[in-house]
C-alpha cells in the first residue's frame, strides 16, 4: 500500500466522521425544540453510535482525534504526531 | 466596609421607563415562526455540504452573475 493511498483512506474516514458528526449536531438542534420526536431521537442515537465507532476506528489506525480527556493515547504520547486532524494541507499534497 | 459584594439595587420596573413606546400608542415587535415538521433528511455527506440535514432549510449563498459563487470583478461591488 503506497503512501498516497493510505492518505486517501485516512482522509475519507475523516470526511465520513465529519459528515456523521454533522448529523448529530443538526439532530441535536432539532431535538432541542422537538424533544418528543421519537424518529429524530432514534436517528440521533443511531448516528451517535456510528460516530463513536468511526472515531474508535480512526484513532486505532491513525492516532487521537482530540486530546485532554477525550481520546486515550498509546505510548509514546501520540497527540504531537503530525498531521493533526484539521491539517488539510497534508492530505492535499500532490493533488 | 465590605467591597466584596456589589451594592444591592432595586430592579427597575417597566413603569419607570416613562417614555416607553406603549405610551405613545405603539406596540412592541412580535415574531411568529411556523413549527418545523421533520419529513425527510439529506444523506450525511449532502447535509455536511449543504449546512443542514433538512432539505427545506437549504439556503445556498448565490450572487447573481457569479458562477460557482466565485468573487470576480463582474460581481464585486
Backbone of each chain as nested JSON, in Angstrom:
{
  "chains": [
    {"id": "A", "residues": [
      {"number": 1, "name": "UNK", "atoms": {"N": [0.85, -1.2, 0.0], "CA": [0.0, 0.0, 0.0], "C": [0.882, 1.244, 0.0]}},
      {"number": 2, "name": "UNK", "atoms": {"N": [0.701, 2.085, -1.023], "CA": [1.565, 3.257, -1.078], "C": [1.064, 4.38, -0.191]}},
      {"number": 3, "name": "UNK", "atoms": {"N": [1.878, 5.407, -0.071], "CA": [1.622, 6.487, 0.871], "C": [0.376, 7.286, 0.511]}},
      {"number": 4, "name": "UNK", "atoms": {"N": [0.246, 7.585, -0.791], "CA": [-0.892, 8.403, -1.242], "C": [-2.206, 7.675, -0.971]}},
      {"number": 5, "name": "UNK", "atoms": {"N": [-2.192, 6.348, -1.172], "CA": [-3.394, 5.556, -0.972], "C": [-3.801, 5.568, 0.5]}},
      {"number": 6, "name": "UNK", "atoms": {"N": [-2.81, 5.419, 1.382], "CA": [-3.068, 5.427, 2.827], "C": [-3.629, 6.777, 3.254]}},
      {"number": 7, "name": "UNK", "atoms": {"N": [-3.047, 7.845, 2.693], "CA": [-3.518, 9.193, 2.999], "C": [-4.954, 9.387, 2.556]}},
      {"number": 8, "name": "UNK", "atoms": {"N": [-5.263, 8.823, 1.397], "CA": [-6.625, 8.91, 0.858], "C": [-7.634, 8.23, 1.768]}},
      {"number": 9, "name": "UNK", "atoms": {"N": [-7.261, 7.067, 2.245], "CA": [-8.151, 6.319, 3.15], "C": [-8.382, 7.088, 4.433]}},
      {"number": 10, "name": "UNK", "atoms": {"N": [-7.295, 7.677, 4.909], "CA": [-7.377, 8.458, 6.143], "C": [-8.3, 9.656, 5.948]}},
      {"number": 11, "name": "UNK", "atoms": {"N": [-8.151, 10.323, 4.815], "CA": [-8.974, 11.495, 4.537], "C": [-10.442, 11.112, 4.375]}},
      {"number": 12, "name": "UNK", "atoms": {"N": [-10.686, 9.989, 3.726], "CA": [-12.07, 9.54, 3.539], "C": [-12.753, 9.217, 4.865]}},
      {"number": 13, "name": "UNK", "atoms": {"N": [-11.993, 8.576, 5.745], "CA": [-12.54, 8.232, 7.058], "C": [-12.841, 9.51, 7.847]}},
      {"number": 14, "name": "UNK", "atoms": {"N": [-11.933, 10.478, 7.743], "CA": [-12.124, 11.75, 8.436], "C": [-13.346, 12.487, 7.892]}},
      {"number": 15, "name": "UNK", "atoms": {"N": [-13.522, 12.422, 6.581], "CA": [-14.665, 13.078, 5.936], "C": [-15.975, 12.434, 6.396]}},
      {"number": 16, "name": "UNK", "atoms": {"N": [-15.943, 11.127, 6.523], "CA": [-17.119, 10.394, 6.989], "C": [-17.443, 10.78, 8.432]}},
      {"number": 17, "name": "UNK", "atoms": {"N": [-16.403, 10.902, 9.257], "CA": [-16.603, 11.327, 10.649], "C": [-17.229, 12.708, 10.695]}},
      {"number": 18, "name": "UNK", "atoms": {"N": [-16.729, 13.61, 9.848], "CA": [-17.274, 14.972, 9.799], "C": [-18.755, 14.959, 9.443]}},
      {"number": 19, "name": "UNK", "atoms": {"N": [-19.107, 14.145, 8.421], "CA": [-20.495, 14.107, 7.95], "C": [-21.422, 13.532, 9.022]}},
      {"number": 20, "name": "UNK", "atoms": {"N": [-20.994, 12.429, 9.644], "CA": [-21.833, 11.805, 10.671], "C": [-21.938, 12.717, 11.89]}},
      {"number": 21, "name": "UNK", "atoms": {"N": [-20.827, 13.37, 12.232], "CA": [-20.857, 14.297, 13.371], "C": [-21.811, 15.452, 13.084]}},
      {"number": 22, "name": "UNK", "atoms": {"N": [-21.824, 15.902, 11.827], "CA": [-22.741, 16.989, 11.478], "C": [-24.199, 16.577, 11.671]}},
      {"number": 23, "name": "UNK", "atoms": {"N": [-24.517, 15.318, 11.315], "CA": [-25.887, 14.818, 11.526], "C": [-26.253, 14.856, 13.007]}},
      {"number": 24, "name": "UNK", "atoms": {"N": [-25.296, 14.482, 13.87], "CA": [-25.597, 14.502, 15.308], "C": [-25.81, 15.942, 15.795]}},
      {"number": 25, "name": "UNK", "atoms": {"N": [-25.052, 16.88, 15.237], "CA": [-25.222, 18.295, 15.63], "C": [-26.595, 18.795, 15.207]}},
      {"number": 26, "name": "UNK", "atoms": {"N": [-26.96, 18.529, 13.952], "CA": [-28.216, 19.069, 13.439], "C": [-29.423, 18.42, 14.128]}},
      {"number": 27, "name": "UNK", "atoms": {"N": [-29.32, 17.12, 14.383], "CA": [-30.413, 16.442, 15.097], "C": [-30.496, 16.939, 16.538]}},
      {"number": 28, "name": "UNK", "atoms": {"N": [-29.344, 17.227, 17.135], "CA": [-29.314, 17.807, 18.475], "C": [-30.098, 19.117, 18.492]}},
      {"number": 29, "name": "UNK", "atoms": {"N": [-29.823, 19.997, 17.535], "CA": [-30.513, 21.29, 17.468], "C": [-32.014, 21.098, 17.277]}},
      {"number": 30, "name": "UNK", "atoms": {"N": [-32.375, 20.17, 16.386], "CA": [-33.793, 19.907, 16.13], "C": [-34.484, 19.387, 17.394]}},
      {"number": 31, "name": "UNK", "atoms": {"N": [-33.805, 18.462, 18.091], "CA": [-34.397, 17.861, 19.286], "C": [-34.543, 18.866, 20.432]}},
      {"number": 32, "name": "UNK", "atoms": {"N": [-33.72, 19.91, 20.418], "CA": [-33.869, 20.944, 21.458], "C": [-35.259, 21.573, 21.418]}},
      {"number": 33, "name": "UNK", "atoms": {"N": [-35.818, 21.672, 20.219], "CA": [-37.153, 22.268, 20.089], "C": [-38.232, 21.215, 19.854]}},
      {"number": 34, "name": "UNK", "atoms": {"N": [-37.849, 19.957, 19.586], "CA": [-38.803, 18.879, 19.35], "C": [-38.41, 17.662, 20.196]}},
      {"number": 35, "name": "UNK", "atoms": {"N": [-38.407, 17.788, 21.526], "CA": [-37.869, 16.707, 22.369], "C": [-38.669, 15.409, 22.319]}},
      {"number": 36, "name": "UNK", "atoms": {"N": [-39.913, 15.446, 21.819], "CA": [-40.739, 14.233, 21.798], "C": [-40.775, 13.543, 20.435]}},
      {"number": 37, "name": "UNK", "atoms": {"N": [-39.935, 13.988, 19.514], "CA": [-39.902, 13.368, 18.184], "C": [-39.065, 12.093, 18.253]}},
      {"number": 38, "name": "UNK", "atoms": {"N": [-39.784, 10.961, 18.336], "CA": [-39.098, 9.676, 18.504], "C": [-38.19, 9.334, 17.326]}},
      {"number": 39, "name": "UNK", "atoms": {"N": [-38.668, 9.634, 16.14], "CA": [-37.896, 9.287, 14.951], "C": [-36.558, 10.051, 14.949]}},
      {"number": 40, "name": "UNK", "atoms": {"N": [-36.627, 11.363, 15.241], "CA": [-35.404, 12.153, 15.287], "C": [-34.481, 11.651, 16.393]}},
      {"number": 41, "name": "UNK", "atoms": {"N": [-35.052, 11.287, 17.521], "CA": [-34.245, 10.781, 18.637], "C": [-33.566, 9.468, 18.275]}},
      {"number": 42, "name": "UNK", "atoms": {"N": [-34.33, 8.572, 17.625], "CA": [-33.734, 7.305, 17.186], "C": [-32.582, 7.546, 16.229]}},
      {"number": 43, "name": "UNK", "atoms": {"N": [-32.778, 8.486, 15.301], "CA": [-31.713, 8.784, 14.342], "C": [-30.511, 9.424, 15.037]}},
      {"number": 44, "name": "UNK", "atoms": {"N": [-30.804, 10.284, 16.015], "CA": [-29.705, 10.89, 16.78], "C": [-28.86, 9.802, 17.446]}},
      {"number": 45, "name": "UNK", "atoms": {"N": [-29.531, 8.847, 18.086], "CA": [-28.798, 7.771, 18.755], "C": [-28.076, 6.874, 17.754]}},
      {"number": 46, "name": "UNK", "atoms": {"N": [-28.719, 6.638, 16.622], "CA": [-28.102, 5.831, 15.565], "C": [-26.797, 6.473, 15.081]}},
      {"number": 47, "name": "UNK", "atoms": {"N": [-26.87, 7.774, 14.762], "CA": [-25.679, 8.447, 14.245], "C": [-24.61, 8.621, 15.324]}},
      {"number": 48, "name": "UNK", "atoms": {"N": [-25.049, 8.802, 16.566], "CA": [-24.082, 8.95, 17.655], "C": [-23.291, 7.657, 17.856]}},
      {"number": 49, "name": "UNK", "atoms": {"N": [-24.004, 6.518, 17.799], "CA": [-23.301, 5.225, 17.913], "C": [-22.336, 5.032, 16.753]}},
      {"number": 50, "name": "UNK", "atoms": {"N": [-22.805, 5.391, 15.563], "CA": [-21.967, 5.256, 14.372], "C": [-20.72, 6.14, 14.502]}},
      {"number": 51, "name": "UNK", "atoms": {"N": [-20.929, 7.358, 15.011], "CA": [-19.813, 8.291, 15.195], "C": [-18.793, 7.745, 16.176]}},
      {"number": 52, "name": "UNK", "atoms": {"N": [-19.302, 7.155, 17.268], "CA": [-18.392, 6.58, 18.263], "C": [-17.551, 5.46, 17.651]}},
      {"number": 53, "name": "UNK", "atoms": {"N": [-18.201, 4.624, 16.826], "CA": [-17.485, 3.521, 16.186], "C": [-16.445, 4.042, 15.193]}},
      {"number": 54, "name": "UNK", "atoms": {"N": [-16.834, 5.05, 14.409], "CA": [-15.916, 5.615, 13.417], "C": [-14.715, 6.287, 14.087]}},
      {"number": 55, "name": "UNK", "atoms": {"N": [-14.988, 7.008, 15.172], "CA": [-13.897, 7.663, 15.907], "C": [-12.918, 6.623, 16.439]}},
      {"number": 56, "name": "UNK", "atoms": {"N": [-13.496, 5.547, 16.998], "CA": [-12.65, 4.49, 17.56], "C": [-11.761, 3.898, 16.463]}},
      {"number": 57, "name": "UNK", "atoms": {"N": [-12.373, 3.659, 15.311], "CA": [-11.623, 3.084, 14.193], "C": [-10.508, 4.036, 13.754]}},
      {"number": 58, "name": "UNK", "atoms": {"N": [-10.85, 5.311, 13.607], "CA": [-9.844, 6.296, 13.176], "C": [-8.687, 6.348, 14.164]}},
      {"number": 59, "name": "UNK", "atoms": {"N": [-9.026, 6.395, 15.441], "CA": [-7.987, 6.584, 16.455], "C": [-7.095, 5.35, 16.591]}},
      {"number": 60, "name": "UNK", "atoms": {"N": [-7.675, 4.159, 16.334], "CA": [-6.858, 2.95, 16.369], "C": [-5.875, 2.943, 15.217]}},
      {"number": 61, "name": "UNK", "atoms": {"N": [-6.349, 3.466, 14.058], "CA": [-5.489, 3.412, 12.871], "C": [-4.529, 4.586, 12.763]}},
      {"number": 62, "name": "UNK", "atoms": {"N": [-5.002, 5.786, 13.168], "CA": [-4.203, 6.986, 12.857], "C": [-3.817, 7.843, 14.051]}},
      {"number": 63, "name": "UNK", "atoms": {"N": [-4.339, 7.54, 15.238], "CA": [-3.989, 8.371, 16.391], "C": [-5.148, 9.236, 16.846]}},
      {"number": 64, "name": "UNK", "atoms": {"N": [-4.935, 9.968, 17.955], "CA": [-6.038, 10.691, 18.59], "C": [-6.639, 11.8, 17.729]}},
      {"number": 65, "name": "UNK", "atoms": {"N": [-7.966, 11.916, 17.801], "CA": [-8.67, 12.998, 17.115], "C": [-8.764, 14.234, 18.01]}},
      {"number": 66, "name": "UNK", "atoms": {"N": [-8.805, 13.999, 19.308], "CA": [-8.909, 15.091, 20.271], "C": [-7.96, 14.785, 21.42]}},
      {"number": 67, "name": "UNK", "atoms": {"N": [-7.771, 15.757, 22.296], "CA": [-6.864, 15.496, 23.417], "C": [-7.552, 15.751, 24.748]}},
      {"number": 68, "name": "UNK", "atoms": {"N": [-6.814, 15.964, 25.77], "CA": [-7.232, 16.149, 27.179], "C": [-8.638, 15.645, 27.543]}},
      {"number": 69, "name": "UNK", "atoms": {"N": [-8.69, 14.373, 27.86], "CA": [-9.913, 13.86, 28.433], "C": [-10.867, 13.196, 27.459]}},
      {"number": 70, "name": "UNK", "atoms": {"N": [-10.555, 13.238, 26.159], "CA": [-11.469, 12.637, 25.189], "C": [-10.894, 11.392, 24.534]}},
      {"number": 71, "name": "UNK", "atoms": {"N": [-9.619, 11.448, 24.149], "CA": [-9.014, 10.309, 23.478], "C": [-7.907, 9.707, 24.33]}},
      {"number": 72, "name": "UNK", "atoms": {"N": [-7.861, 8.355, 24.337], "CA": [-6.753, 7.685, 25.003], "C": [-5.526, 7.768, 24.105]}},
      {"number": 73, "name": "UNK", "atoms": {"N": [-4.346, 7.646, 24.69], "CA": [-3.117, 7.69, 23.902], "C": [-2.288, 6.445, 24.128]}},
      {"number": 74, "name": "UNK", "atoms": {"N": [-1.698, 5.93, 23.058], "CA": [-0.714, 4.866, 23.192], "C": [0.613, 5.504, 23.601]}},
      {"number": 75, "name": "UNK", "atoms": {"N": [1.611, 4.666, 23.936], "CA": [2.937, 5.167, 24.245], "C": [3.776, 5.215, 22.968]}},
      {"number": 76, "name": "UNK", "atoms": {"N": [4.548, 6.23, 22.669], "CA": [4.62, 7.479, 23.426], "C": [3.445, 8.417, 23.108]}},
      {"number": 77, "name": "UNK", "atoms": {"N": [3.271, 9.449, 23.913], "CA": [2.211, 10.453, 23.772], "C": [1.981, 10.776, 22.298]}},
      {"number": 78, "name": "UNK", "atoms": {"N": [0.75, 10.468, 21.817], "CA": [0.518, 10.469, 20.366], "C": [-0.045, 11.78, 19.814]}},
      {"number": 79, "name": "UNK", "atoms": {"N": [-0.472, 12.67, 20.7], "CA": [-1.141, 13.876, 20.204], "C": [-0.219, 14.753, 19.35]}},
      {"number": 80, "name": "UNK", "atoms": {"N": [1.085, 14.703, 19.667], "CA": [2.01, 15.595, 18.945], "C": [2.468, 15.024, 17.605]}},
      {"number": 81, "name": "UNK", "atoms": {"N": [1.958, 13.853, 17.246], "CA": [2.299, 13.308, 15.919], "C": [1.557, 14.068, 14.834]}},
      {"number": 82, "name": "UNK", "atoms": {"N": [2.285, 14.535, 13.842], "CA": [1.609, 15.18, 12.727], "C": [1.09, 14.116, 11.768]}},
      {"number": 83, "name": "UNK", "atoms": {"N": [0.097, 14.372, 10.959], "CA": [-0.673, 15.602, 10.935], "C": [-1.809, 15.579, 11.941]}},
      {"number": 84, "name": "UNK", "atoms": {"N": [-2.234, 16.737, 12.406], "CA": [-3.424, 16.815, 13.237], "C": [-4.643, 16.704, 12.337]}},
      {"number": 85, "name": "UNK", "atoms": {"N": [-5.78, 16.298, 12.917], "CA": [-6.966, 16.04, 12.083], "C": [-7.386, 17.217, 11.207]}},
      {"number": 86, "name": "UNK", "atoms": {"N": [-7.084, 18.446, 11.616], "CA": [-7.546, 19.607, 10.837], "C": [-6.539, 20.053, 9.784]}},
      {"number": 87, "name": "UNK", "atoms": {"N": [-5.382, 19.384, 9.715], "CA": [-4.354, 19.83, 8.774], "C": [-4.634, 19.306, 7.373]}},
      {"number": 88, "name": "UNK", "atoms": {"N": [-5.522, 20.012, 6.701], "CA": [-5.99, 19.592, 5.381], "C": [-4.842, 19.578, 4.365]}},
      {"number": 89, "name": "UNK", "atoms": {"N": [-3.924, 20.54, 4.472], "CA": [-2.812, 20.66, 3.515], "C": [-2.048, 19.352, 3.348]}},
      {"number": 90, "name": "UNK", "atoms": {"N": [-1.888, 18.676, 4.483], "CA": [-1.119, 17.441, 4.461], "C": [-1.722, 16.435, 3.488]}},
      {"number": 91, "name": "UNK", "atoms": {"N": [-3.078, 16.367, 3.526], "CA": [-3.751, 15.368, 2.689], "C": [-3.832, 15.829, 1.243]}},
      {"number": 92, "name": "UNK", "atoms": {"N": [-3.719, 17.129, 1.024], "CA": [-3.883, 17.679, -0.319], "C": [-2.581, 17.665, -1.109]}},
      {"number": 93, "name": "UNK", "atoms": {"N": [-1.475, 17.35, -0.442], "CA": [-0.193, 17.342, -1.144], "C": [-0.242, 16.396, -2.324]}},
      {"number": 94, "name": "UNK", "atoms": {"N": [0.218, 16.887, -3.453], "CA": [0.244, 16.064, -4.647], "C": [-1.069, 16.035, -5.393]}},
      {"number": 95, "name": "UNK", "atoms": {"N": [-2.031, 16.897, -5.001], "CA": [-3.305, 16.959, -5.717], "C": [-3.151, 17.859, -6.948]}}
    ]},
    {"id": "B", "residues": [
      {"number": 1, "name": "UNK", "atoms": {"N": [-15.767, 48.626, 55.82], "CA": [-16.602, 48.483, 54.606], "C": [-16.287, 47.188, 53.884]}},
      {"number": 2, "name": "UNK", "atoms": {"N": [-17.3, 46.613, 53.329], "CA": [-17.127, 45.351, 52.621], "C": [-17.243, 45.592, 51.116]}},
      {"number": 3, "name": "UNK", "atoms": {"N": [-16.134, 45.444, 50.435], "CA": [-16.133, 45.7, 48.983], "C": [-16.387, 44.431, 48.172]}},
      {"number": 4, "name": "UNK", "atoms": {"N": [-16.56, 43.33, 48.884], "CA": [-16.575, 42.06, 48.175], "C": [-17.842, 41.866, 47.325]}},
      {"number": 5, "name": "UNK", "atoms": {"N": [-18.94, 42.398, 47.756], "CA": [-20.18, 42.221, 47.012], "C": [-20.651, 43.545, 46.449]}},
      {"number": 6, "name": "UNK", "atoms": {"N": [-21.267, 43.528, 45.27], "CA": [-21.793, 44.776, 44.714], "C": [-22.968, 45.255, 45.56]}},
      {"number": 7, "name": "UNK", "atoms": {"N": [-23.181, 46.512, 45.58], "CA": [-24.274, 47.109, 46.328], "C": [-25.601, 46.643, 45.748]}},
      {"number": 8, "name": "UNK", "atoms": {"N": [-26.563, 46.352, 46.599], "CA": [-27.849, 45.874, 46.099], "C": [-28.658, 47.035, 45.548]}},
      {"number": 9, "name": "UNK", "atoms": {"N": [-29.221, 46.825, 44.358], "CA": [-30.066, 47.861, 43.763], "C": [-31.435, 47.272, 43.477]}},
      {"number": 10, "name": "UNK", "atoms": {"N": [-32.469, 48.025, 43.698], "CA": [-33.802, 47.58, 43.328], "C": [-33.892, 47.47, 41.809]}},
      {"number": 11, "name": "UNK", "atoms": {"N": [-34.566, 46.409, 41.305], "CA": [-34.738, 46.319, 39.852], "C": [-35.595, 47.462, 39.34]}},
      {"number": 12, "name": "UNK", "atoms": {"N": [-35.31, 47.89, 38.133], "CA": [-36.104, 48.97, 37.542], "C": [-37.357, 48.387, 36.92]}},
      {"number": 13, "name": "UNK", "atoms": {"N": [-38.468, 48.762, 37.414], "CA": [-39.738, 48.252, 36.895], "C": [-40.111, 49.0, 35.618]}},
      {"number": 14, "name": "UNK", "atoms": {"N": [-40.885, 48.337, 34.711], "CA": [-41.223, 48.967, 33.435], "C": [-41.83, 50.357, 33.572]}},
      {"number": 15, "name": "UNK", "atoms": {"N": [-42.641, 50.587, 34.629], "CA": [-43.301, 51.883, 34.715], "C": [-42.304, 53.022, 34.893]}},
      {"number": 16, "name": "UNK", "atoms": {"N": [-41.084, 52.641, 35.237], "CA": [-40.091, 53.696, 35.425], "C": [-39.54, 54.205, 34.09]}},
      {"number": 17, "name": "UNK", "atoms": {"N": [-39.757, 53.441, 33.022], "CA": [-39.377, 53.935, 31.696], "C": [-40.51, 54.84, 31.219]}},
      {"number": 18, "name": "UNK", "atoms": {"N": [-40.419, 56.084, 31.606], "CA": [-41.565, 56.975, 31.406], "C": [-41.901, 57.202, 29.936]}},
      {"number": 19, "name": "UNK", "atoms": {"N": [-40.914, 57.018, 29.036], "CA": [-41.242, 57.233, 27.621], "C": [-41.31, 55.91, 26.849]}},
      {"number": 20, "name": "UNK", "atoms": {"N": [-41.747, 54.866, 27.531], "CA": [-41.927, 53.559, 26.901], "C": [-42.849, 53.709, 25.689]}},
      {"number": 21, "name": "UNK", "atoms": {"N": [-42.502, 53.113, 24.522], "CA": [-43.276, 53.32, 23.295], "C": [-44.765, 53.027, 23.443]}},
      {"number": 22, "name": "UNK", "atoms": {"N": [-45.132, 52.064, 24.314], "CA": [-46.547, 51.71, 24.502], "C": [-47.379, 52.944, 24.839]}},
      {"number": 23, "name": "UNK", "atoms": {"N": [-46.745, 53.869, 25.544], "CA": [-47.476, 55.056, 25.978], "C": [-47.85, 55.957, 24.808]}},
      {"number": 24, "name": "UNK", "atoms": {"N": [-47.162, 55.751, 23.686], "CA": [-47.464, 56.581, 22.529], "C": [-48.373, 55.838, 21.554]}},
      {"number": 25, "name": "UNK", "atoms": {"N": [-49.023, 54.782, 22.01], "CA": [-49.933, 54.039, 21.146], "C": [-49.228, 53.092, 20.196]}},
      {"number": 26, "name": "UNK", "atoms": {"N": [-47.949, 52.794, 20.457], "CA": [-47.211, 51.856, 19.602], "C": [-47.121, 50.5, 20.297]}},
      {"number": 27, "name": "UNK", "atoms": {"N": [-46.931, 49.441, 19.49], "CA": [-46.786, 48.123, 20.069], "C": [-45.375, 47.601, 19.86]}},
      {"number": 28, "name": "UNK", "atoms": {"N": [-44.948, 46.736, 20.733], "CA": [-43.636, 46.116, 20.573], "C": [-43.691, 45.095, 19.445]}},
      {"number": 29, "name": "UNK", "atoms": {"N": [-42.544, 44.797, 18.863], "CA": [-42.478, 43.804, 17.793], "C": [-42.744, 42.412, 18.346]}},
      {"number": 30, "name": "UNK", "atoms": {"N": [-43.472, 41.611, 17.585], "CA": [-43.703, 40.223, 17.957], "C": [-43.349, 39.346, 16.762]}},
      {"number": 31, "name": "UNK", "atoms": {"N": [-42.624, 38.265, 17.017], "CA": [-42.199, 37.389, 15.927], "C": [-42.972, 36.076, 15.954]}},
      {"number": 32, "name": "UNK", "atoms": {"N": [-43.355, 35.611, 14.798], "CA": [-44.028, 34.317, 14.676], "C": [-43.261, 33.451, 13.689]}},
      {"number": 33, "name": "UNK", "atoms": {"N": [-43.006, 32.21, 14.06], "CA": [-42.382, 31.29, 13.113], "C": [-43.167, 29.984, 13.096]}},
      {"number": 34, "name": "UNK", "atoms": {"N": [-43.317, 29.375, 11.898], "CA": [-44.021, 28.096, 11.859], "C": [-43.189, 27.002, 12.528]}},
      {"number": 35, "name": "UNK", "atoms": {"N": [-43.862, 26.045, 13.137], "CA": [-43.182, 24.94, 13.817], "C": [-42.695, 23.937, 12.779]}},
      {"number": 36, "name": "UNK", "atoms": {"N": [-41.401, 23.641, 12.851], "CA": [-40.821, 22.742, 11.852], "C": [-41.33, 21.312, 12.023]}},
      {"number": 37, "name": "UNK", "atoms": {"N": [-41.645, 20.66, 10.905], "CA": [-42.03, 19.248, 10.922], "C": [-40.931, 18.444, 10.226]}},
      {"number": 38, "name": "UNK", "atoms": {"N": [-40.521, 17.363, 10.878], "CA": [-39.477, 16.522, 10.284], "C": [-40.109, 15.607, 9.236]}},
      {"number": 39, "name": "UNK", "atoms": {"N": [-39.772, 15.835, 7.977], "CA": [-40.306, 14.983, 6.929], "C": [-39.222, 14.048, 6.392]}},
      {"number": 40, "name": "UNK", "atoms": {"N": [-38.197, 14.645, 5.799], "CA": [-37.142, 13.825, 5.209], "C": [-35.796, 14.484, 5.448]}},
      {"number": 41, "name": "UNK", "atoms": {"N": [-34.724, 13.71, 5.347], "CA": [-33.4, 14.29, 5.585], "C": [-32.455, 13.986, 4.436]}},
      {"number": 42, "name": "UNK", "atoms": {"N": [-31.461, 14.859, 4.281], "CA": [-30.413, 14.615, 3.297], "C": [-29.487, 13.521, 3.822]}},
      {"number": 43, "name": "UNK", "atoms": {"N": [-28.674, 12.95, 2.954], "CA": [-27.674, 11.984, 3.406], "C": [-26.613, 12.755, 4.201]}},
      {"number": 44, "name": "UNK", "atoms": {"N": [-25.88, 12.07, 5.1], "CA": [-24.877, 12.777, 5.905], "C": [-23.908, 13.618, 5.068]}},
      {"number": 45, "name": "UNK", "atoms": {"N": [-23.445, 13.089, 3.942], "CA": [-22.469, 13.835, 3.137], "C": [-23.121, 15.055, 2.476]}},
      {"number": 46, "name": "UNK", "atoms": {"N": [-24.363, 14.878, 2.001], "CA": [-25.096, 16.016, 1.423], "C": [-25.361, 17.076, 2.492]}},
      {"number": 47, "name": "UNK", "atoms": {"N": [-25.713, 16.612, 3.688], "CA": [-26.018, 17.538, 4.778], "C": [-24.795, 18.364, 5.155]}},
      {"number": 48, "name": "UNK", "atoms": {"N": [-23.635, 17.706, 5.185], "CA": [-22.393, 18.415, 5.514], "C": [-22.115, 19.515, 4.489]}},
      {"number": 49, "name": "UNK", "atoms": {"N": [-22.359, 19.21, 3.215], "CA": [-22.127, 20.198, 2.154], "C": [-23.139, 21.341, 2.232]}},
      {"number": 50, "name": "UNK", "atoms": {"N": [-24.402, 20.988, 2.535], "CA": [-25.477, 21.987, 2.486], "C": [-25.558, 22.819, 3.769]}},
      {"number": 51, "name": "UNK", "atoms": {"N": [-24.948, 22.326, 4.85], "CA": [-25.014, 23.046, 6.114], "C": [-26.277, 22.757, 6.906]}},
      {"number": 52, "name": "UNK", "atoms": {"N": [-27.094, 21.847, 6.42], "CA": [-28.288, 21.408, 7.147], "C": [-28.713, 20.045, 6.637]}},
      {"number": 53, "name": "UNK", "atoms": {"N": [-29.333, 19.257, 7.511], "CA": [-29.825, 17.945, 7.074], "C": [-31.271, 18.023, 6.598]}},
      {"number": 54, "name": "UNK", "atoms": {"N": [-31.876, 19.222, 6.759], "CA": [-33.277, 19.39, 6.367], "C": [-33.374, 20.068, 4.997]}},
      {"number": 55, "name": "UNK", "atoms": {"N": [-33.921, 19.359, 3.998], "CA": [-33.972, 19.929, 2.636], "C": [-34.677, 21.282, 2.601]}},
      {"number": 56, "name": "UNK", "atoms": {"N": [-35.701, 21.468, 3.452], "CA": [-36.46, 22.721, 3.423], "C": [-35.665, 23.886, 4.008]}},
      {"number": 57, "name": "UNK", "atoms": {"N": [-34.507, 23.602, 4.609], "CA": [-33.698, 24.68, 5.186], "C": [-32.45, 24.996, 4.364]}},
      {"number": 58, "name": "UNK", "atoms": {"N": [-32.3, 24.315, 3.234], "CA": [-31.127, 24.572, 2.391], "C": [-31.24, 25.97, 1.797]}},
      {"number": 59, "name": "UNK", "atoms": {"N": [-30.266, 26.825, 2.104], "CA": [-30.245, 28.207, 1.611], "C": [-28.853, 28.534, 1.068]}},
      {"number": 60, "name": "UNK", "atoms": {"N": [-28.573, 28.088, -0.16], "CA": [-27.227, 28.346, -0.691], "C": [-27.001, 29.832, -0.939]}},
      {"number": 61, "name": "UNK", "atoms": {"N": [-25.783, 30.28, -0.677], "CA": [-25.422, 31.662, -0.987], "C": [-25.07, 31.751, -2.46]}},
      {"number": 62, "name": "UNK", "atoms": {"N": [-25.876, 32.488, -3.198], "CA": [-25.583, 32.642, -4.62], "C": [-25.69, 34.105, -4.993]}},
      {"number": 63, "name": "UNK", "atoms": {"N": [-24.612, 34.628, -5.572], "CA": [-24.658, 36.002, -6.071], "C": [-25.073, 35.959, -7.525]}},
      {"number": 64, "name": "UNK", "atoms": {"N": [-25.941, 36.898, -7.903], "CA": [-26.364, 36.95, -9.293], "C": [-25.181, 37.312, -10.181]}},
      {"number": 65, "name": "UNK", "atoms": {"N": [-25.037, 36.594, -11.281], "CA": [-23.979, 36.887, -12.226], "C": [-22.621, 36.363, -11.812]}},
      {"number": 66, "name": "UNK", "atoms": {"N": [-22.586, 35.54, -10.808], "CA": [-21.32, 34.954, -10.381], "C": [-21.404, 33.446, -10.544]}},
      {"number": 67, "name": "UNK", "atoms": {"N": [-20.477, 32.913, -11.281], "CA": [-20.509, 31.477, -11.499], "C": [-19.827, 30.759, -10.342]}},
      {"number": 68, "name": "UNK", "atoms": {"N": [-20.524, 29.797, -9.78], "CA": [-19.971, 28.984, -8.709], "C": [-19.632, 29.781, -7.463]}},
      {"number": 69, "name": "UNK", "atoms": {"N": [-20.254, 30.931, -7.298], "CA": [-20.025, 31.74, -6.11], "C": [-18.656, 32.388, -6.059]}},
      {"number": 70, "name": "UNK", "atoms": {"N": [-17.921, 32.351, -7.184], "CA": [-16.58, 32.933, -7.194], "C": [-16.662, 34.456, -7.272]}},
      {"number": 71, "name": "UNK", "atoms": {"N": [-15.87, 35.091, -6.435], "CA": [-15.876, 36.557, -6.427], "C": [-14.911, 37.075, -7.493]}},
      {"number": 72, "name": "UNK", "atoms": {"N": [-15.436, 37.476, -8.621], "CA": [-14.569, 38.11, -9.617], "C": [-15.022, 39.56, -9.788]}},
      {"number": 73, "name": "UNK", "atoms": {"N": [-14.427, 40.259, -10.734], "CA": [-14.698, 41.696, -10.849], "C": [-16.138, 41.99, -11.259]}},
      {"number": 74, "name": "UNK", "atoms": {"N": [-16.747, 41.072, -12.018], "CA": [-18.095, 41.333, -12.511], "C": [-19.14, 41.345, -11.392]}},
      {"number": 75, "name": "UNK", "atoms": {"N": [-18.829, 40.694, -10.29], "CA": [-19.835, 40.641, -9.238], "C": [-19.418, 41.35, -7.957]}},
      {"number": 76, "name": "UNK", "atoms": {"N": [-18.183, 41.884, -7.902], "CA": [-17.817, 42.654, -6.714], "C": [-18.307, 44.084, -6.883]}},
      {"number": 77, "name": "UNK", "atoms": {"N": [-18.792, 44.665, -5.798], "CA": [-19.38, 45.993, -5.917], "C": [-18.412, 47.081, -5.478]}}
    ]}
  ]
}
